[in-house]
Amino acid sequence: MSRYLRPKVPGATVFFTVNLAVRGEDTLIEHIDALRDAVRKTLLERRFYIDAWVVMPDHIHAVWTLPPGDSDYARRWQVIKARFSRAVPKGHQRSSHVVRRERAVWQRRFWEHHVRDAEGYAAAITYCHLNPVKHGFVQDAEEWPYSSVHRDIASGRWV
């Protein structure tokens, strides 16, 4: 079995891409309330700051900043994914899913990139906000309802 060596930088800011097991489905927006609930409960237990977040039909992009002294973003994603998976119908389970007691909702892994500087931070935030435009769902970022762009517009951080 593969063992990923993820950086362990306390207080890091990290950009994530997290995919459903089957690309092309709309499970995330179809069950947006279940996803919001999973994130809200996880935030209460394991604090982190959401710098940016966009929920697409079949994947999520997010930028998080962890608290000082904490580097465990993997556990946070594990908990969010598990909570969401229990709230939605199972996906098509292969034998490997059954053996691992997985519901076949998410891809097993996620992609992460540690943000190193202000330029990288701005690029990660912009990527999140513009992803619905890139995929052709909307013409302007603020038209997509499942994005932190609305919070950033209200606070004057996104123009």
Protein Blocks (a to p, Z undefined) as FASTA:
>chain_A
ZZddddddehiacddddddfbghiaklmmmmmmmmmmmmmmmmmmgcddfbdcddfkbcc
ddddddehiaclmlmmmmmmmmmmmmpccddddfklmmnopghlacfbdcddddfbfklm
mmmmmmmmmmmmmnopambfklpmbbcklmmmmnopaZZ
